[in-house]
């Protein structure tokens, strides 16, 4: 019996480049690390290796640099729609409802920054008057110069500075898609 040998073209098509292997390894490592912080992670959407978090101070109307910087990742979460009940959804219901997560794996200390993201169709359905009647019923994202600016359901405003311009655009477009996705809540 003879053995079949693949031709050289087929062998080359099956091999991955060093960069592809490094990217696969990095994504797997990031997925596993994020899984320690958020066990509800289902799929990594995009990430960037260098980001810095800023928070907008309403009183001084200035951006304040935080102590959070490092790898930033956007991912899909396993979420749970709250049961119908006579009382308004709680903060815990909101935590379970987040469909997407944004996490900054901090290089400066073990504490990481995370932010749950919820499509606006869902947040306005479950929180029409905002969380605890805050009047903020939708999240918002915009790109302003080098910052991706996100307003969460608590009305807090964060700025994400992303070093790599193509990563910044990809991340902004991905967050924009997450917030505007037409997820069914019924």
C-alpha positions as CSV (number, residue, x, y, z in Angstrom):
1,X,0.0,0.0,0.0
2,X,1.3,3.4,-0.9
3,X,0.9,6.5,1.2
4,X,-0.7,9.6,-0.2
5,X,1.4,12.7,-0.1
6,X,-0.1,16.2,-0.2
7,X,1.2,18.5,-2.9
8,X,3.2,21.5,-1.8
9,X,0.4,24.0,-2.5
10,X,-2.0,22.2,-0.1
11,X,0.7,22.1,2.6
12,X,1.4,25.8,2.3
13,X,-2.3,26.7,2.5
14,X,-2.6,24.7,5.8
15,X,0.3,26.5,7.5
16,X,-0.3,29.7,9.4
17,X,2.1,32.5,9.6
18,X,4.1,33.5,12.7
19,X,1.9,36.7,13.0
20,X,-1.3,34.6,12.8
21,X,-0.1,32.2,15.4
22,X,0.9,35.0,17.7
23,X,-2.5,36.7,17.2
24,X,-4.3,33.4,17.9
25,X,-2.2,32.9,21.1
26,X,-2.8,36.5,22.3
27,X,-6.5,36.2,21.7
28,X,-6.7,32.9,23.6
29,X,-4.7,34.3,26.5
30,X,-6.9,37.5,26.6
31,X,-10.0,35.3,26.5
32,X,-8.8,33.2,29.4
33,X,-7.7,36.2,31.5
34,X,-11.1,38.0,30.9
35,X,-12.9,34.8,31.8
36,X,-11.4,35.1,35.3
37,X,-13.0,38.6,35.7
38,X,-16.2,37.8,33.8
39,X,-17.1,34.2,33.5
40,X,-20.0,35.2,31.2
41,X,-17.6,35.9,28.3
42,X,-18.7,34.0,25.1
43,X,-16.6,35.5,22.3
44,X,-13.8,38.1,22.0
45,X,-14.8,40.7,19.4
46,X,-11.8,42.9,19.3
47,X,-8.9,44.1,21.4
48,X,-6.0,46.5,21.4
49,X,-2.7,46.2,23.3
50,X,-2.5,49.8,24.6
51,X,-5.3,51.9,26.0
52,X,-5.7,54.5,28.7
53,X,-8.9,55.3,30.6
54,X,-10.1,58.9,31.3
55,X,-13.2,59.9,33.3
56,X,-15.0,63.2,32.7
57,X,-15.4,65.3,35.8
58,X,-18.8,67.1,35.5
59,X,-17.9,69.8,38.1
60,X,-14.6,70.9,36.5
61,X,-15.7,69.9,33.0
62,X,-12.3,68.3,32.4
63,X,-11.0,64.9,31.6
64,X,-9.1,63.2,34.4
65,X,-6.6,60.5,33.6
66,X,-7.2,57.3,35.6
67,X,-4.8,54.8,36.8
68,X,-6.1,52.2,34.3
69,X,-4.0,51.4,31.2
70,X,-3.2,48.3,29.3
71,X,-5.0,45.8,27.0
72,X,-8.6,46.8,26.1
73,X,-11.0,44.2,24.9
74,X,-14.6,44.1,23.7
75,X,-16.5,40.8,24.0
76,X,-19.9,39.2,23.8
77,X,-21.4,38.0,27.1
78,X,-23.8,35.3,28.0
79,X,-26.8,37.4,29.2
80,X,-30.0,36.7,31.0
81,X,-33.3,38.6,30.4
82,X,-35.0,39.4,33.8
83,X,-38.2,37.7,34.6
84,X,-41.4,39.8,34.3
85,X,-42.3,41.2,37.7
86,X,-44.3,44.1,39.1
87,X,-41.2,46.0,40.4
88,X,-38.7,47.8,38.1
89,X,-35.6,45.9,37.2
90,X,-32.8,46.1,39.7
91,X,-29.1,46.9,39.4
92,X,-28.4,43.2,39.5
93,X,-30.9,42.6,36.7
94,X,-28.9,45.1,34.7
95,X,-25.6,43.3,35.4
96,X,-27.1,40.0,34.2
97,X,-28.6,41.7,31.1
98,X,-25.4,43.2,29.7
99,X,-24.9,41.6,26.2
100,X,-21.4,43.0,25.7
101,X,-18.5,43.7,28.0
102,X,-15.6,46.1,27.7
103,X,-12.6,45.5,30.0
104,X,-9.3,47.2,30.4
105,X,-6.8,44.7,31.8
106,X,-4.7,47.1,33.9
107,X,-0.9,47.0,33.8
108,X,-0.6,49.4,36.8
109,X,-2.3,47.2,39.4
110,X,-4.5,44.1,39.7
111,X,-7.8,46.1,39.6
112,X,-9.2,46.2,36.1
113,X,-11.9,48.6,34.6
114,X,-15.0,47.0,33.1
115,X,-18.1,48.4,31.6
116,X,-21.2,46.4,30.5
117,X,-22.7,47.4,27.2
118,X,-26.4,47.0,26.4
119,X,-28.1,47.7,23.0
120,X,-30.2,50.8,23.4
121,X,-33.3,49.0,22.2
122,X,-33.0,46.7,25.3
123,X,-32.0,49.5,27.8
124,X,-34.9,51.7,26.7
125,X,-37.3,48.7,27.0
126,X,-36.2,47.7,30.5
127,X,-35.2,51.1,31.8
128,X,-37.5,53.7,30.1
129,X,-37.0,56.1,32.9
130,X,-33.3,55.2,33.4
131,X,-31.8,53.1,36.1
132,X,-33.3,54.2,39.4
133,X,-35.2,57.0,37.5
134,X,-31.9,58.7,36.4
135,X,-33.5,59.6,33.1
136,X,-30.6,58.1,31.2
137,X,-32.2,55.2,29.3
138,X,-29.6,54.7,26.6
139,X,-25.8,54.4,26.4
140,X,-24.0,56.6,23.9
141,X,-20.6,56.4,22.1
142,X,-18.8,59.0,20.0
143,X,-15.4,59.5,18.6
144,X,-13.7,62.8,19.4
145,X,-10.2,63.3,18.2
146,X,-8.2,60.5,19.8
147,X,-10.9,59.5,22.4
148,X,-13.7,57.0,22.2
149,X,-16.3,58.6,24.6
150,X,-18.8,56.4,26.2
151,X,-21.7,57.5,28.5
152,X,-23.1,54.6,30.5
153,X,-26.6,54.1,32.0
154,X,-25.5,55.8,35.3
155,X,-24.7,59.0,33.3
156,X,-20.9,58.5,33.9
157,X,-18.7,59.6,30.9
158,X,-15.5,57.8,30.1
159,X,-12.9,58.4,27.5
160,X,-10.8,55.6,26.0
161,X,-7.5,56.7,24.4
162,X,-6.3,53.9,22.1
163,X,-2.8,54.2,20.8
164,X,-3.3,52.4,17.5
165,X,-5.5,54.4,15.1
166,X,-6.9,51.5,13.2
167,X,-7.7,49.7,16.5
168,X,-9.3,52.9,17.7
169,X,-11.6,53.0,14.7
170,X,-12.4,49.3,14.8
171,X,-13.2,49.5,18.5
172,X,-15.4,52.6,18.1
173,X,-17.3,51.1,15.2
174,X,-17.7,47.8,17.1
175,X,-19.1,49.6,20.2
176,X,-21.4,51.7,18.0
177,X,-22.7,48.5,16.5
178,X,-23.2,46.8,19.9
179,X,-25.2,49.8,21.2
180,X,-27.3,50.0,18.0
181,X,-27.8,46.3,17.4
182,X,-31.4,45.2,17.0
183,X,-31.5,42.5,19.6
184,X,-35.0,41.2,20.3
185,X,-36.2,41.6,23.9
186,X,-39.7,40.1,23.7
